[in-house]
Amino acid sequence: MSHAAPSFQLTPTLLEQARNACSAQDIAVLAALQQVSGWPAEVLMAALGQQFGYPVLAMSELQALQPDFELIAFTECAQRGLLVGRAASGVTYLLLSDPFDGAAEDWALRRCGAGRIVPTVALTHPEDMQAYLVQQERLQRAMDGFEADLAGRTDEEVAAVITLATINDDPSAVVKLVNSTIYDALRLQASDIHLECDAGCLHVLYRIDGVLVPITQVQGQDMAEQVISRIKVMAELDIAERRIPQDGRFKVRVNGREIDFRVSVMPNIFGEDAVLRLLDRQSLTEEAKALRLEHLGLGAPAIAAIRRLAAKPHGMLLVTGPTGSGKTTTLYAAITEIHTGRDKIVTIEDPVEYRLPRVLQIPVNEKKGLTFARGLRSLLRHDPDKIMVGEIRDDETAQIAVQAALTGHLVFSTLHTNDAPSAITRLMELGVPAYLINATVVGVLAQRLVRTLCRQCKEPDAETARAALDEVVKPWKISGTWQPYRPVGCVDCRMTGFLGRMGLYELLTISEPFKEQVTREAAMAPLRRQAVADGMRPLRLAGALRVAEGHTTVEEVLSATPPLD
């Protein structure tokens, strides 16, 4: 590190000349200062270091740093000309290439403060900063193997490639914004990107662990419209149509992986909003290969019961819950365990999320007439043993699925209901007679996803939380030494206190007394009471036990689960 005194001083006259040149030529203060002074770069930076009281790092010292692109994303570093990096000595530096840009420095210090990092502010020459960031981009690109991955591709549909290089090199501010938003959403493992048009600005939000997180705001109505138009172009939608909803798809290639995006564009009073659902098929397929029921967080009795139900030669096993609660993942876990190669397994889904070997997977294509009902009717002639229907949406699909279960097939499917007993009443609403429900449905699993506490920063909760927990647990005569925790927030969890999600489950197995209630077409309350009498643990109780074990919070459970009767 250079601590030598500069050969020249930054006098008020020199600074005034630099500001005049900056205004006249529309260039940065630092560039104007170097122009009017005529000093070599190293002399200028040494003088600036003395003026501001900051150390100056040469290129060799810059290259020895370990950059923290998790704290400040690469795209932000490139746009703002700054960097956070750790030296071998353990010192964390906030490197600035323009000490006159106070707004960028304040922004970066707030980011570091949110991450509980107190950096040493230092300076480096803009050319050294740019060269270092280019070097980091090349290193990342080499690690990802973009060139090797794309070599020799002859597919008609080649996904657009998004890399740090393409983001920085693209001359269009709109394309750069869209690509950097996609890149950072994948880096943060977001499931959805929300682009919301407001009066004069565009809000960008990511859904991370099931919760919307505000990311940035883009000022200007024109910019907002151009961003939405860019999304429409990528999804092959009509950019001139702004009065009706539109749905489309596109794919990009990031970090050597093809990522599918489902796009929904909706008009509003200020323009249009867009939601992009991210689907990393390669990652999901890799997860599916090792997916087992134990990985879902089910208890041992529930796992044994589901395995017993999934091994039946015929019948219907349903999984219920809201959108995004992990129903498809649970079905795939059950199918993976029974997939021995001796049975013909066929799925019909919208879309096909996981790819399983030696399983016929049919994607729904409603634009071409391939609906769940039509696909299910056709695949029954394909001699399947096990059938997975992505979702029972209408009475026709429900009737065909029931008939398939009656004729010797084991059918797996999902329904959108609040709890397990509600699946029975939902089938009745879809026109399935009670006697057919009793003859086909073997079990219903309801589930929710709740955020899990960050292990690095969670702290024991207060007595009030334990008292609230006891109100739920004690009536069920479940005893234990409870130790709830509360969220705090750290760098690992992006200051939220939560990291990842876990499932809550209630399993309804169909008993003879329960079938009698169904035959009488009993209301929801009697069905639930009978299910509990048969041993079903409600979702809220499952959540309370997770709180007691220190995995999540009372607030998370209360917001995700229906109340106990």
SULUR-V996174 format. One line per field, one symbol per residue. ss: DSSP state (2 for helix, 1 for strand, 0 for the rest). psi: psi as a letter, one per 30 degrees, with the letter a starting at -180 (. if undefined). burial: b if it has 9 or more other ideal C-beta (glycine too) atoms within 8 Angstrom, else e. A space follows every 10 residues. Layout:
ss=???
psi=???
burial=???
This chain:
ss=0100000000 0222222222 2222200022 2222222000 2222222222 2200110022 2220011000 0002222222 0111110000 0111110000 0222222222 2222000001 1110022222 2222222222 2222022222 0000000001 1002222220 0022222222 2222222000 0111111100 1111111100 1111111110 2222222222 2222000000 0000011111 1111001111 1111111100 1111111111 2222222220 0022220002 2222222222 0000111111 0000002222 2222222200 0000111110 0000000001 1110122201 0222222222 2200011110 0000222222 2222220001 1111100000 0222222220 0002222222 1111111111 1110000011 0022222222 2222220000 0000110000 0000000111 1111111110 0222222220 0002222222 2220000022 2222222200 0002222222 00000
psi=kjgkklflkj leeeeeeeee eeeefhllee eeeeefegll eeeeeeeeee efgklkklee eeffljkife ejleeeeeef hlkklklfff kkkjkkfjff ieeeeeeeee eeefghkjlj klllkeeeee eeeeeeeeee eeefheeeef kgkgkejkkk kjleeeeefk fkeeeeeeee eeeeeeeghl flkkjjkajg lkkkkkjkhg kkjkelkjkk eeeeeeeeee eeeeghljff jgflkkkall kljkhgkkkk kkkkkkkaff cklkkjkkjj eeeeeeeeeg klefffgkle eeeeeeeeef fkflakjkkl llkgggeeee eeeeeeffjf ffkjkklklj ajekjkkhkj kkkkiffggj leeeeeeeff gghlekkkje kjfleeeeee eeeeefggkj kkllljlfle ffeeeeeefg gkleeeeefe kflkjkllkl kkkkfffklk lleeeeeeee eeeefghjll jkilllkdka eeghgffkjl llkkkkkjkj leeeeeeeeg hlleeeeeee eeffgkklee eeeeeeeefg faleeeeeff kllk.
burial=ebeeebeeeb eeebbebbbe bbeeeeeebb bbbbbbbebe bbbbbbbbbb eeebbbbbbe bbeebebbee bbbbbebbeb bbbbbbbeee ebbbbbbbbe beebbebbbe bbbebebebe bbbbbbebbb bbbebbbbeb beebebeebb eeeeeeeebb bbbbbbbbeb eeebbbbbbb bbbbbbebeb bbbbbebeee bbbbbbbbbb bebeeeebee bebbbbbbbb bbbbbebeee eeeeebebeb bbbbeebbbb bbbbbbbeee bbbbbbbbbb beebbebbee bebeebebee ebbebbbebb ebebbbbbbb beeebbbbbb bbbbbbbbbe eebbbbbbbe bbbbbbeebb bbbbeeeeeb bbbbbbeebb ebebebbbbb bbebeebbbb bbebbbeebb bbbbbbbebb bbbbbbbbeb ebebebbbeb bbbbbbbbbb bbbbeebbee beeebbebbb ebbeeeeeee ebebbbbbbb bebebbbbbe bbbbbbbbbb eebbbebbbe eeeeebbbbb bbebebebbb bbbbbbbbeb ebbbebbeeb beeee
